Amino acid sequence: MLDITSIRQDFPILQQEVNGKPLIYFDNAATSQKPRQVIDALTHYYAAINANVHRGIHFLAEKATEAFENTREAVAKMINAPSKEQIIFTRGTTESINLVAASYGRTFIGEGDEIIVSTMEHHSNIVPWQMLCQEKNAVLKVIPINDAGELLMDEYLKMLSPRTKLVAVMHVSNALGTVNPVAEIIRLAHEQGAKVLIDGAQAAPHYRIDVQALDVDFYAFSAHKMYGPTGMGILYGKRELLEAMPPYMGGGEMIKEVSFKGTTYNEIPYKFEAGTPNIGDAVAMKAAIDYMQSIGQEAIAKHEQDLLTYATDAVATIPGIRLIGTAHQKASVLSFLIDGVHPLDLGMMLDAKGIAVRTGSHCAMPLMERLGIDGTVRASFAVYNTEAEIDTFAKELRKAAETLR
Amino acid sequence: MTIQEIQDEIIDEFALFDNKEDRYGYIIELGKKLAPYPEAYRTDDFLIKGCQSKVWIKPEIQNGNLVFYGDSDSTLVKGIVSLLLRVLSGQPAREIAAADLYFIDRIGMRQMLSMNRSNGLAAMVKQLKLYALAYTSTDTPN
């Protein structure tokens, strides 16, 4: 059993009141809060070791470079990557996906080739592929879902063909909580010779990811959803793919030699890391990984699953409530609507009580269209949330719905 | 009453509430009491699409003044529409076009609609003023 009371003490932001009530933060799928250990790591970096990385010959440059590269090592270990060179630092999941679309996509995807995404994707895993398809005259295909919010795997299987060059699917749905069968998605794609990118933004905070066991070609996620700093993303890729891909941006760090006759590029990962990187946040990301591992990723996942079960039961008796996303396998996301009440109104009423939830389409408009709704109210849980908070939330939700009807 | 007098009256009303919940409660009541919107005008021509909610505004000329009908699919936004209409509807078009709507800030409404949603509120105000401008430009003073 986790000691949630002591875990909560690690998060300064949770100690405050909002609108005169203790803050209840249920918007973790958007971004999670940061423990003192991460905030301290950031402060320490700027107070004691700030220098530009890789190029300096002085003491601080060496220290900063070491701290920066330690994070790469820690990320590689966390997701069981074969080498740390396969961990590319980006600004976030969105940039990771755009990097693959721009670099791998423009090089290896041509006219008539097919890219498969799913109905439930976040806009970040739709728009870059749409842009690529438009540029290359390639075809974008979409895996349909059932009403529970699960992928129709039979339809996916039918879509796959030798023309499929890439499959880009989310590991866990930010809007519904659905956990997708990514191992099977990857295996089936590989049988047709297609590569697979998994958007792991919503999975990395909850589950232990093993990129080798998954045999995934590209895996993207963000630090800020897993108790780490903002502006820090990861792209994992298979070595032979990363090496075959051209640079994404030109600039410093990504070159070996530059002359006006021609320029040679650096090795991976630096080939994809033009310019001064986000050193401070990269360093602090390691503190977030250490923090999660000190609690234990399995223990975090179990606590969150318990919270989801508890919350699902707690809201079940609210008149007119309809859960959006009732997949068999779900992460700690509770998306719902209440008949006759606008989700925006519910969100604002809960905010007046110090409860932070998300409302709207959750950057998944095609999914909302498929479900025939404009949006939902979404409560999403993290390690520091409690059953007592869920009790308050359910009580206030019931009250808000009555007031609004 | 002038636009300014009505705004001051609203500011006084909201001064009675010392928390967000009560302010919201009052806005919800106002929304529920808003005069019904003529269904014939629930069309895209009169729709202002915010980030998360829909608002319909329909202008009409009555006795040389501009009168507005409004509605929203969100109860709270409808309450805000009701306040805007209370301030502007029935006023001379010239004054609507030139109005400084300071009451929005003073009753914490801008903050209430938060940054990412205030574009909806801003769009609403802009639309009301555009109708007024359109009317004043065709309006020949005696």
Interface residues (C-beta under 8 A of the other chain):
Chain A: N19 G20 V341 H342 P343 L344 D345 M348 M349 D351 A352 K353 T359 G360 S361 D374 G375 T403 L404
Chain B: N19 K20 E21 Y24 G25 I28 C51 Q52 S53 D73 S74 T75 L76 V77 M112 R117
